[in-house]
């Protein structure tokens, strides 16, 4: 995600809510190419309380995961393998369909 990306901005509140809706999933928010100051300012301005925000200043993660656009959401299993990926913003319903099949009961 990036603060300048309109689809990312629309998706962030959905992912913030996902932290509560899916407590068994560790959400990590990897910002692509922005400074810590810009990231902090955006989160404060939007009132977002996100756990696990990391900065990827050179977009290394996007390249490693084969990201083709922003936002890209990836689901990584507990064994470290890529389980699912989605390019574009997720709604609350699409986040549910993205995550739910992979949750252990």
Biopython code that builds the backbone (N, CA, C, O; Angstrom):
import numpy as np
from Bio.PDB.StructureBuilder import StructureBuilder

atoms = [
    (1, "UNK", "N", (0.840, -1.171, 0.000)),
    (1, "UNK", "CA", (0.000, 0.000, 0.000)),
    (1, "UNK", "C", (0.884, 1.233, 0.000)),
    (1, "UNK", "O", (2.072, 1.184, 0.320)),
    (2, "UNK", "N", (0.262, 2.328, -0.368)),
    (2, "UNK", "CA", (0.930, 3.619, -0.315)),
    (2, "UNK", "C", (-0.124, 4.683, -0.053)),
    (2, "UNK", "O", (-1.275, 4.539, -0.463)),
    (3, "UNK", "N", (0.267, 5.737, 0.620)),
    (3, "UNK", "CA", (-0.701, 6.767, 0.983)),
    (3, "UNK", "C", (-1.223, 7.535, -0.226)),
    (3, "UNK", "O", (-2.307, 8.116, -0.160)),
    (4, "UNK", "N", (-0.486, 7.551, -1.312)),
    (4, "UNK", "CA", (-0.894, 8.271, -2.521)),
    (4, "UNK", "C", (-1.837, 7.448, -3.401)),
    (4, "UNK", "O", (-2.319, 7.956, -4.413)),
    (5, "UNK", "N", (-2.107, 6.214, -3.049)),
    (5, "UNK", "CA", (-2.884, 5.274, -3.860)),
    (5, "UNK", "C", (-4.352, 5.299, -3.424)),
    (5, "UNK", "O", (-4.669, 4.802, -2.343)),
    (6, "UNK", "N", (-5.270, 5.873, -4.245)),
    (6, "UNK", "CA", (-6.682, 5.949, -3.845)),
    (6, "UNK", "C", (-7.317, 4.592, -3.497)),
    (6, "UNK", "O", (-8.040, 4.515, -2.504)),
    (7, "UNK", "N", (-7.076, 3.508, -4.279)),
    (7, "UNK", "CA", (-7.663, 2.226, -3.873)),
    (7, "UNK", "C", (-7.118, 1.726, -2.531)),
    (7, "UNK", "O", (-7.841, 1.096, -1.760)),
    (8, "UNK", "N", (-5.853, 2.007, -2.261)),
    (8, "UNK", "CA", (-5.266, 1.623, -0.974)),
    (8, "UNK", "C", (-5.962, 2.365, 0.155)),
    (8, "UNK", "O", (-6.278, 1.788, 1.194)),
    (9, "UNK", "N", (-6.193, 3.646, -0.063)),
    (9, "UNK", "CA", (-6.830, 4.476, 0.961)),
    (9, "UNK", "C", (-8.244, 3.980, 1.264)),
    (9, "UNK", "O", (-8.679, 4.001, 2.415)),
    (10, "UNK", "N", (-8.959, 3.534, 0.230)),
    (10, "UNK", "CA", (-10.308, 2.992, 0.447)),
    (10, "UNK", "C", (-10.265, 1.671, 1.212)),
    (10, "UNK", "O", (-11.165, 1.370, 1.996)),
    (11, "UNK", "N", (-9.231, 0.900, 0.983)),
    (11, "UNK", "CA", (-9.127, -0.433, 1.576)),
    (11, "UNK", "C", (-8.649, -0.414, 3.030)),
    (11, "UNK", "O", (-8.984, -1.324, 3.789)),
    (12, "UNK", "N", (-7.897, 0.569, 3.427)),
    (12, "UNK", "CA", (-7.277, 0.563, 4.751)),
    (12, "UNK", "C", (-8.268, 0.411, 5.905)),
    (12, "UNK", "O", (-7.992, -0.363, 6.822)),
    (13, "UNK", "N", (-9.410, 1.109, 5.908)),
    (13, "UNK", "CA", (-10.365, 0.885, 7.004)),
    (13, "UNK", "C", (-10.905, -0.548, 7.040)),
    (13, "UNK", "O", (-11.193, -1.075, 8.114)),
    (14, "UNK", "N", (-11.042, -1.170, 5.880)),
    (14, "UNK", "CA", (-11.506, -2.567, 5.814)),
    (14, "UNK", "C", (-10.480, -3.477, 6.476)),
    (14, "UNK", "O", (-10.834, -4.361, 7.256)),
    (15, "UNK", "N", (-9.208, -3.257, 6.161)),
    (15, "UNK", "CA", (-8.154, -4.079, 6.755)),
    (15, "UNK", "C", (-7.992, -3.802, 8.238)),
    (15, "UNK", "O", (-7.694, -4.708, 9.017)),
    (16, "UNK", "N", (-8.188, -2.546, 8.630)),
    (16, "UNK", "CA", (-8.150, -2.213, 10.056)),
    (16, "UNK", "C", (-9.233, -3.007, 10.796)),
    (16, "UNK", "O", (-8.968, -3.571, 11.857)),
    (17, "UNK", "N", (-10.430, -3.054, 10.252)),
    (17, "UNK", "CA", (-11.518, -3.820, 10.864)),
    (17, "UNK", "C", (-11.201, -5.315, 10.845)),
    (17, "UNK", "O", (-11.588, -6.053, 11.751)),
    (18, "UNK", "N", (-10.496, -5.749, 9.809)),
    (18, "UNK", "CA", (-10.103, -7.156, 9.699)),
    (18, "UNK", "C", (-9.250, -7.624, 10.863)),
    (18, "UNK", "O", (-9.307, -8.792, 11.246)),
    (19, "UNK", "N", (-8.452, -6.712, 11.433)),
    (19, "UNK", "CA", (-7.650, -7.073, 12.607)),
    (19, "UNK", "C", (-8.532, -7.582, 13.735)),
    (19, "UNK", "O", (-8.150, -8.505, 14.455)),
    (20, "UNK", "N", (-9.723, -6.983, 13.897)),
    (20, "UNK", "CA", (-10.668, -7.400, 14.946)),
    (20, "UNK", "C", (-11.488, -8.600, 14.509)),
    (20, "UNK", "O", (-11.742, -9.513, 15.295)),
    (21, "UNK", "N", (-11.904, -8.588, 13.237)),
    (21, "UNK", "CA", (-12.764, -9.655, 12.738)),
    (21, "UNK", "C", (-12.052, -11.000, 12.643)),
    (21, "UNK", "O", (-12.689, -12.045, 12.768)),
    (22, "UNK", "N", (-10.740, -10.985, 12.425)),
    (22, "UNK", "CA", (-9.963, -12.212, 12.238)),
    (22, "UNK", "C", (-8.765, -12.208, 13.195)),
    (22, "UNK", "O", (-7.630, -12.020, 12.757)),
    (23, "UNK", "N", (-9.004, -12.414, 14.490)),
    (23, "UNK", "CA", (-7.904, -12.329, 15.466)),
    (23, "UNK", "C", (-6.827, -13.396, 15.260)),
    (23, "UNK", "O", (-5.712, -13.248, 15.758)),
    (24, "UNK", "N", (-7.144, -14.453, 14.541)),
    (24, "UNK", "CA", (-6.163, -15.498, 14.270)),
    (24, "UNK", "C", (-5.255, -15.188, 13.090)),
    (24, "UNK", "O", (-4.360, -15.969, 12.769)),
    (25, "UNK", "N", (-5.485, -14.048, 12.443)),
    (25, "UNK", "CA", (-4.683, -13.637, 11.290)),
    (25, "UNK", "C", (-3.825, -12.450, 11.711)),
    (25, "UNK", "O", (-4.337, -11.477, 12.266)),
    (26, "UNK", "N", (-2.540, -12.524, 11.454)),
    (26, "UNK", "CA", (-1.650, -11.398, 11.738)),
    (26, "UNK", "C", (-1.580, -10.535, 10.479)),
    (26, "UNK", "O", (-1.014, -10.944, 9.465)),
    (27, "UNK", "N", (-2.153, -9.354, 10.556)),
    (27, "UNK", "CA", (-2.123, -8.410, 9.449)),
    (27, "UNK", "C", (-0.811, -7.638, 9.520)),
    (27, "UNK", "O", (-0.439, -7.122, 10.574)),
    (28, "UNK", "N", (-0.119, -7.565, 8.392)),
    (28, "UNK", "CA", (1.109, -6.776, 8.277)),
    (28, "UNK", "C", (0.889, -5.816, 7.110)),
    (28, "UNK", "O", (0.542, -6.225, 6.002)),
    (29, "UNK", "N", (1.095, -4.552, 7.382)),
    (29, "UNK", "CA", (0.850, -3.498, 6.398)),
    (29, "UNK", "C", (2.190, -3.006, 5.870)),
    (29, "UNK", "O", (2.863, -2.210, 6.525)),
    (30, "UNK", "N", (2.574, -3.471, 4.702)),
    (30, "UNK", "CA", (3.878, -3.129, 4.133)),
    (30, "UNK", "C", (3.726, -1.954, 3.173)),
    (30, "UNK", "O", (3.252, -2.110, 2.048)),
    (31, "UNK", "N", (4.135, -0.780, 3.636)),
    (31, "UNK", "CA", (4.076, 0.415, 2.804)),
    (31, "UNK", "C", (5.173, 0.352, 1.753)),
    (31, "UNK", "O", (6.309, -0.022, 2.044)),
    (32, "UNK", "N", (4.823, 0.721, 0.537)),
    (32, "UNK", "CA", (5.755, 0.641, -0.576)),
    (32, "UNK", "C", (6.306, 2.015, -0.943)),
    (32, "UNK", "O", (5.598, 2.847, -1.510)),
    (33, "UNK", "N", (7.578, 2.245, -0.612)),
    (33, "UNK", "CA", (8.321, 3.372, -1.124)),
    (33, "UNK", "C", (8.186, 4.702, -0.412)),
    (33, "UNK", "O", (8.704, 5.706, -0.900)),
    (34, "UNK", "N", (7.508, 4.746, 0.729)),
    (34, "UNK", "CA", (7.339, 6.024, 1.416)),
    (34, "UNK", "C", (8.148, 6.058, 2.709)),
    (34, "UNK", "O", (8.468, 5.019, 3.287)),
    (35, "UNK", "N", (8.470, 7.263, 3.146)),
    (35, "UNK", "CA", (9.254, 7.433, 4.365)),
    (35, "UNK", "C", (8.387, 7.178, 5.600)),
    (35, "UNK", "O", (7.158, 7.215, 5.534)),
    (36, "UNK", "N", (9.051, 6.920, 6.716)),
    (36, "UNK", "CA", (8.344, 6.710, 7.984)),
    (36, "UNK", "C", (7.524, 7.941, 8.346)),
    (36, "UNK", "O", (6.433, 7.814, 8.902)),
    (37, "UNK", "N", (8.028, 9.117, 8.042)),
    (37, "UNK", "CA", (7.307, 10.357, 8.345)),
    (37, "UNK", "C", (5.995, 10.443, 7.559)),
    (37, "UNK", "O", (4.963, 10.806, 8.123)),
    (38, "UNK", "N", (6.024, 10.121, 6.292)),
    (38, "UNK", "CA", (4.808, 10.139, 5.469)),
    (38, "UNK", "C", (3.818, 9.093, 5.964)),
    (38, "UNK", "O", (2.621, 9.364, 6.057)),
    (39, "UNK", "N", (4.307, 7.911, 6.280)),
    (39, "UNK", "CA", (3.445, 6.831, 6.771)),
    (39, "UNK", "C", (2.760, 7.258, 8.070)),
    (39, "UNK", "O", (1.541, 7.147, 8.197)),
    (40, "UNK", "N", (3.537, 7.741, 9.020)),
    (40, "UNK", "CA", (2.978, 8.190, 10.303)),
    (40, "UNK", "C", (1.941, 9.284, 10.103)),
    (40, "UNK", "O", (0.864, 9.243, 10.699)),
    (41, "UNK", "N", (2.266, 10.264, 9.261)),
    (41, "UNK", "CA", (1.345, 11.364, 8.999)),
    (41, "UNK", "C", (0.031, 10.893, 8.407)),
    (41, "UNK", "O", (-1.037, 11.362, 8.801)),
    (42, "UNK", "N", (0.106, 9.964, 7.460)),
    (42, "UNK", "CA", (-1.110, 9.426, 6.844)),
    (42, "UNK", "C", (-1.965, 8.697, 7.876)),
    (42, "UNK", "O", (-3.174, 8.919, 7.945)),
    (43, "UNK", "N", (-1.356, 7.837, 8.667)),
    (43, "UNK", "CA", (-2.106, 7.063, 9.657)),
    (43, "UNK", "C", (-2.766, 7.976, 10.685)),
    (43, "UNK", "O", (-3.911, 7.747, 11.075)),
    (44, "UNK", "N", (-2.056, 8.999, 11.120)),
    (44, "UNK", "CA", (-2.625, 9.961, 12.072)),
    (44, "UNK", "C", (-3.771, 10.748, 11.445)),
    (44, "UNK", "O", (-4.827, 10.912, 12.056)),
    (45, "UNK", "N", (-3.561, 11.233, 10.226)),
    (45, "UNK", "CA", (-4.572, 12.020, 9.527)),
    (45, "UNK", "C", (-5.863, 11.236, 9.331)),
    (45, "UNK", "O", (-6.955, 11.791, 9.451)),
    (46, "UNK", "N", (-5.739, 9.951, 9.032)),
    (46, "UNK", "CA", (-6.900, 9.105, 8.777)),
    (46, "UNK", "C", (-7.452, 8.450, 10.042)),
    (46, "UNK", "O", (-8.516, 7.831, 10.006)),
    (47, "UNK", "N", (-6.739, 8.582, 11.150)),
    (47, "UNK", "CA", (-7.186, 7.974, 12.401)),
    (47, "UNK", "C", (-7.137, 6.455, 12.382)),
    (47, "UNK", "O", (-7.928, 5.796, 13.058)),
    (48, "UNK", "N", (-6.215, 5.900, 11.614)),
    (48, "UNK", "CA", (-6.100, 4.443, 11.501)),
    (48, "UNK", "C", (-5.206, 3.894, 12.608)),
    (48, "UNK", "O", (-4.133, 4.429, 12.884)),
    (49, "UNK", "N", (-5.665, 2.825, 13.230)),
    (49, "UNK", "CA", (-4.884, 2.132, 14.260)),
    (49, "UNK", "C", (-4.535, 0.748, 13.717)),
    (49, "UNK", "O", (-5.267, -0.223, 13.904)),
    (50, "UNK", "N", (-3.406, 0.696, 13.048)),
    (50, "UNK", "CA", (-2.968, -0.533, 12.406)),
    (50, "UNK", "C", (-1.822, -1.157, 13.184)),
    (50, "UNK", "O", (-0.882, -0.467, 13.578)),
    (51, "UNK", "N", (-1.903, -2.451, 13.401)),
    (51, "UNK", "CA", (-0.806, -3.194, 13.994)),
    (51, "UNK", "C", (0.165, -3.568, 12.875)),
    (51, "UNK", "O", (-0.245, -3.731, 11.726)),
    (52, "UNK", "N", (1.415, -3.702, 13.197)),
    (52, "UNK", "CA", (2.410, -4.264, 12.283)),
    (52, "UNK", "C", (2.561, -3.488, 10.979)),
    (52, "UNK", "O", (2.495, -4.074, 9.898)),
    (53, "UNK", "N", (2.759, -2.193, 11.071)),
    (53, "UNK", "CA", (3.042, -1.379, 9.890)),
    (53, "UNK", "C", (4.551, -1.397, 9.670)),
    (53, "UNK", "O", (5.328, -1.079, 10.570)),
    (54, "UNK", "N", (4.950, -1.774, 8.461)),
    (54, "UNK", "CA", (6.375, -1.807, 8.122)),
    (54, "UNK", "C", (6.612, -0.975, 6.866)),
    (54, "UNK", "O", (5.723, -0.808, 6.031)),
    (55, "UNK", "N", (7.811, -0.469, 6.759)),
    (55, "UNK", "CA", (8.205, 0.335, 5.611)),
    (55, "UNK", "C", (9.073, -0.504, 4.684)),
    (55, "UNK", "O", (10.035, -1.137, 5.119)),
    (56, "UNK", "N", (8.727, -0.500, 3.419)),
    (56, "UNK", "CA", (9.507, -1.180, 2.388)),
    (56, "UNK", "C", (9.934, -0.101, 1.381)),
    (56, "UNK", "O", (9.349, 0.010, 0.304)),
    (57, "UNK", "N", (10.950, 0.687, 1.732)),
    (57, "UNK", "CA", (11.280, 1.878, 0.957)),
    (57, "UNK", "C", (11.669, 1.619, -0.500)),
    (57, "UNK", "O", (11.516, 2.499, -1.347)),
    (58, "UNK", "N", (12.162, 0.433, -0.791)),
    (58, "UNK", "CA", (12.581, 0.122, -2.159)),
    (58, "UNK", "C", (11.639, -0.861, -2.846)),
    (58, "UNK", "O", (11.943, -1.356, -3.931)),
    (59, "UNK", "N", (10.500, -1.145, -2.222)),
    (59, "UNK", "CA", (9.477, -2.068, -2.762)),
    (59, "UNK", "C", (10.039, -3.458, -3.042)),
    (59, "UNK", "O", (9.640, -4.117, -4.002)),
    (60, "UNK", "N", (10.967, -3.895, -2.195)),
    (60, "UNK", "CA", (11.554, -5.226, -2.346)),
    (60, "UNK", "C", (10.519, -6.330, -2.150)),
    (60, "UNK", "O", (10.543, -7.341, -2.852)),
    (61, "UNK", "N", (9.606, -6.133, -1.189)),
    (61, "UNK", "CA", (8.594, -7.150, -0.921)),
    (61, "UNK", "C", (7.678, -7.343, -2.128)),
    (61, "UNK", "O", (7.358, -8.473, -2.497)),
    (62, "UNK", "N", (7.265, -6.252, -2.729)),
    (62, "UNK", "CA", (6.395, -6.344, -3.904)),
    (62, "UNK", "C", (7.079, -7.144, -5.017)),
    (62, "UNK", "O", (6.452, -7.997, -5.645)),
    (63, "UNK", "N", (8.341, -6.870, -5.255)),
    (63, "UNK", "CA", (9.073, -7.621, -6.285)),
    (63, "UNK", "C", (9.198, -9.088, -5.902)),
    (63, "UNK", "O", (9.011, -9.964, -6.747)),
    (64, "UNK", "N", (9.509, -9.369, -4.645)),
    (64, "UNK", "CA", (9.698, -10.756, -4.199)),
    (64, "UNK", "C", (8.413, -11.570, -4.319)),
    (64, "UNK", "O", (8.448, -12.765, -4.613)),
    (65, "UNK", "N", (7.276, -10.905, -4.087)),
    (65, "UNK", "CA", (5.995, -11.611, -4.143)),
    (65, "UNK", "C", (5.326, -11.515, -5.505)),
    (65, "UNK", "O", (4.226, -12.035, -5.691)),
    (66, "UNK", "N", (5.968, -10.862, -6.448)),
    (66, "UNK", "CA", (5.406, -10.742, -7.783)),
    (66, "UNK", "C", (4.238, -9.785, -7.856)),
    (66, "UNK", "O", (3.357, -9.941, -8.702)),
    (67, "UNK", "N", (4.219, -8.781, -6.968)),
    (67, "UNK", "CA", (3.135, -7.803, -6.966)),
    (67, "UNK", "C", (3.083, -7.054, -8.284)),
    (67, "UNK", "O", (4.114, -6.648, -8.820)),
    (68, "UNK", "N", (1.872, -6.871, -8.804)),
    (68, "UNK", "CA", (1.728, -6.214, -10.098)),
    (68, "UNK", "C", (0.986, -4.894, -10.005)),
    (68, "UNK", "O", (0.741, -4.256, -11.029)),
    (69, "UNK", "N", (0.627, -4.474, -8.815)),
    (69, "UNK", "CA", (-0.091, -3.222, -8.642)),
    (69, "UNK", "C", (-0.426, -3.000, -7.188)),
    (69, "UNK", "O", (-0.204, -3.864, -6.339)),
    (70, "UNK", "N", (-0.962, -1.834, -6.917)),
    (70, "UNK", "CA", (-1.363, -1.488, -5.555)),
    (70, "UNK", "C", (-2.868, -1.278, -5.504)),
    (70, "UNK", "O", (-3.448, -0.731, -6.442)),
    (71, "UNK", "N", (-3.489, -1.693, -4.450)),
    (71, "UNK", "CA", (-2.941, -2.518, -3.374)),
    (71, "UNK", "C", (-2.870, -3.985, -3.778)),
    (71, "UNK", "O", (-3.672, -4.464, -4.580)),
    (72, "UNK", "N", (-1.925, -4.666, -3.227)),
    (72, "UNK", "CA", (-1.840, -6.119, -3.370)),
    (72, "UNK", "C", (-1.925, -6.711, -1.970)),
    (72, "UNK", "O", (-1.176, -6.320, -1.075)),
    (73, "UNK", "N", (-2.829, -7.642, -1.789)),
    (73, "UNK", "CA", (-2.990, -8.327, -0.510)),
    (73, "UNK", "C", (-2.542, -9.763, -0.701)),
    (73, "UNK", "O", (-2.966, -10.437, -1.639)),
    (74, "UNK", "N", (-1.688, -10.224, 0.188)),
    (74, "UNK", "CA", (-1.220, -11.612, 0.121)),
    (74, "UNK", "C", (-1.549, -12.306, 1.436)),
    (74, "UNK", "O", (-1.553, -11.694, 2.504)),
    (75, "UNK", "N", (-1.819, -13.576, 1.326)),
    (75, "UNK", "CA", (-2.063, -14.411, 2.500)),
    (75, "UNK", "C", (-0.946, -15.440, 2.531)),
    (75, "UNK", "O", (-0.772, -16.226, 1.599)),
    (76, "UNK", "N", (-0.198, -15.418, 3.616)),
    (76, "UNK", "CA", (0.936, -16.321, 3.772)),
    (76, "UNK", "C", (0.614, -17.278, 4.902)),
    (76, "UNK", "O", (0.243, -16.861, 5.999)),
    (77, "UNK", "N", (0.759, -18.558, 4.627)),
    (77, "UNK", "CA", (0.461, -19.585, 5.613)),
    (77, "UNK", "C", (1.471, -19.604, 6.740)),
    (77, "UNK", "O", (2.533, -18.988, 6.651)),
    (78, "UNK", "N", (1.129, -20.319, 7.804)),
    (78, "UNK", "CA", (2.023, -20.397, 8.965)),
    (78, "UNK", "C", (3.354, -21.054, 8.615)),
    (78, "UNK", "O", (4.334, -20.904, 9.346)),
    (79, "UNK", "N", (3.393, -21.788, 7.490)),
    (79, "UNK", "CA", (4.641, -22.406, 7.061)),
    (79, "UNK", "C", (5.455, -21.499, 6.139)),
    (79, "UNK", "O", (6.510, -21.897, 5.645)),
    (80, "UNK", "N", (4.959, -20.264, 5.904)),
    (80, "UNK", "CA", (5.695, -19.302, 5.094)),
    (80, "UNK", "C", (5.402, -19.350, 3.608)),
    (80, "UNK", "O", (6.011, -18.608, 2.837)),
    (81, "UNK", "N", (4.486, -20.206, 3.190)),
    (81, "UNK", "CA", (4.163, -20.289, 1.763)),
    (81, "UNK", "C", (3.032, -19.328, 1.404)),
    (81, "UNK", "O", (2.157, -19.040, 2.219)),
    (82, "UNK", "N", (3.073, -18.845, 0.177)),
    (82, "UNK", "CA", (2.029, -17.971, -0.337)),
    (82, "UNK", "C", (0.775, -18.802, -0.576)),
    (82, "UNK", "O", (0.797, -19.748, -1.363)),
    (83, "UNK", "N", (-0.314, -18.455, 0.096)),
    (83, "UNK", "CA", (-1.562, -19.206, 0.027)),
    (83, "UNK", "C", (-2.536, -18.575, -0.961)),
    (83, "UNK", "O", (-3.233, -19.280, -1.691)),
    (84, "UNK", "N", (-2.582, -17.240, -0.982)),
    (84, "UNK", "CA", (-3.540, -16.538, -1.823)),
    (84, "UNK", "C", (-3.033, -15.124, -2.044)),
    (84, "UNK", "O", (-2.286, -14.590, -1.224)),
    (85, "UNK", "N", (-3.439, -14.519, -3.154)),
    (85, "UNK", "CA", (-3.105, -13.120, -3.385)),
    (85, "UNK", "C", (-4.237, -12.449, -4.147)),
    (85, "UNK", "O", (-5.008, -13.101, -4.851)),
    (86, "UNK", "N", (-4.320, -11.133, -3.992)),
    (86, "UNK", "CA", (-5.382, -10.357, -4.630)),
    (86, "UNK", "C", (-4.837, -8.971, -4.951)),
    (86, "UNK", "O", (-4.263, -8.306, -4.090)),
    (87, "UNK", "N", (-5.022, -8.539, -6.204)),
    (87, "UNK", "CA", (-4.638, -7.194, -6.605)),
    (87, "UNK", "C", (-5.898, -6.355, -6.687)),
    (87, "UNK", "O", (-6.878, -6.741, -7.324)),
    (88, "UNK", "N", (-5.861, -5.205, -6.035)),
    (88, "UNK", "CA", (-7.018, -4.315, -5.999)),
    (88, "UNK", "C", (-7.568, -4.242, -4.588)),
    (88, "UNK", "O", (-7.226, -5.063, -3.738)),
    (89, "UNK", "N", (-8.423, -3.257, -4.338)),
    (89, "UNK", "CA", (-8.952, -3.092, -2.980)),
    (89, "UNK", "C", (-9.944, -4.187, -2.615)),
    (89, "UNK", "O", (-10.715, -4.653, -3.453)),
    (90, "UNK", "N", (-9.910, -4.583, -1.368)),
    (90, "UNK", "CA", (-10.849, -5.561, -0.836)),
    (90, "UNK", "C", (-11.956, -4.838, -0.074)),
    (90, "UNK", "O", (-11.699, -3.888, 0.666)),
    (91, "UNK", "N", (-13.175, -5.295, -0.264)),
    (91, "UNK", "CA", (-14.295, -4.842, 0.569)),
    (91, "UNK", "C", (-14.347, -5.764, 1.781)),
    (91, "UNK", "O", (-13.609, -6.747, 1.852)),
    (92, "UNK", "N", (-15.203, -5.452, 2.712)),
    (92, "UNK", "CA", (-15.348, -6.320, 3.883)),
    (92, "UNK", "C", (-15.764, -7.727, 3.458)),
    (92, "UNK", "O", (-15.253, -8.714, 3.987)),
    (93, "UNK", "N", (-16.702, -7.819, 2.494)),
    (93, "UNK", "CA", (-17.168, -9.130, 2.016)),
    (93, "UNK", "C", (-16.062, -9.867, 1.271)),
    (93, "UNK", "O", (-15.881, -11.068, 1.468)),
    (94, "UNK", "N", (-15.318, -9.163, 0.415)),
    (94, "UNK", "CA", (-14.273, -9.856, -0.341)),
    (94, "UNK", "C", (-13.104, -10.251, 0.559)),
    (94, "UNK", "O", (-12.437, -11.252, 0.297)),
    (95, "UNK", "N", (-12.846, -9.476, 1.620)),
    (95, "UNK", "CA", (-11.829, -9.881, 2.587)),
    (95, "UNK", "C", (-12.248, -11.180, 3.265)),
    (95, "UNK", "O", (-11.427, -12.075, 3.463)),
    (96, "UNK", "N", (-13.516, -11.281, 3.617)),
    (96, "UNK", "CA", (-14.035, -12.508, 4.240)),
    (96, "UNK", "C", (-13.810, -13.705, 3.308)),
    (96, "UNK", "O", (-13.334, -14.751, 3.749)),
    (97, "UNK", "N", (-14.148, -13.555, 2.041)),
    (97, "UNK", "CA", (-13.980, -14.660, 1.086)),
    (97, "UNK", "C", (-12.511, -14.961, 0.801)),
    (97, "UNK", "O", (-12.163, -16.085, 0.437)),
    (98, "UNK", "N", (-11.668, -13.977, 0.962)),
    (98, "UNK", "CA", (-10.232, -14.140, 0.761)),
    (98, "UNK", "C", (-9.592, -14.921, 1.900)),
    (98, "UNK", "O", (-8.744, -15.784, 1.671)),
    (99, "UNK", "N", (-10.004, -14.613, 3.133)),
    (99, "UNK", "CA", (-9.360, -15.169, 4.323)),
    (99, "UNK", "C", (-10.053, -16.428, 4.834)),
    (99, "UNK", "O", (-9.389, -17.411, 5.164)),
    (100, "UNK", "N", (-11.372, -16.406, 4.902)),
    (100, "UNK", "CA", (-12.132, -17.444, 5.603)),
    (100, "UNK", "C", (-11.832, -18.882, 5.181)),
    (100, "UNK", "O", (-11.728, -19.742, 6.056)),
    (101, "UNK", "N", (-11.688, -19.190, 3.893)),
    (101, "UNK", "CA", (-11.418, -20.595, 3.540)),
    (101, "UNK", "C", (-10.103, -21.148, 4.101)),
    (101, "UNK", "O", (-9.901, -22.361, 4.147)),
    (102, "UNK", "N", (-9.225, -20.257, 4.522)),
    (102, "UNK", "CA", (-7.902, -20.699, 4.977)),
    (102, "UNK", "C", (-7.762, -20.689, 6.496)),
    (102, "UNK", "O", (-6.697, -21.004, 7.028)),
    (103, "UNK", "N", (-8.840, -20.325, 7.194)),
    (103, "UNK", "CA", (-8.785, -20.307, 8.649)),
    (103, "UNK", "C", (-9.033, -21.701, 9.193)),
    (103, "UNK", "O", (-9.870, -22.447, 8.684)),
    (104, "UNK", "N", (-8.293, -22.036, 10.232)),
    (104, "UNK", "CA", (-8.511, -23.324, 10.893)),
    (104, "UNK", "C", (-9.668, -23.167, 11.854)),
    (104, "UNK", "O", (-9.820, -22.133, 12.504)),
    (105, "UNK", "N", (-10.471, -24.192, 11.935)),
    (105, "UNK", "CA", (-11.629, -24.133, 12.847)),
    (105, "UNK", "C", (-11.217, -24.409, 14.265)),
    (105, "UNK", "O", (-12.057, -24.401, 15.165)),
]
sb = StructureBuilder()
sb.init_structure("model")
sb.init_model(0)
sb.init_chain("A")
sb.init_seg("    ")
for serial, (resi, resn, name, xyz) in enumerate(atoms, 1):
    if name == "N":
        sb.init_residue(resn, " ", resi, " ")
    sb.init_atom(name, np.array(xyz, "f"), 0.0, 1.0, " ", f" {name:<3s}", serial, name[0])
structure = sb.get_structure()
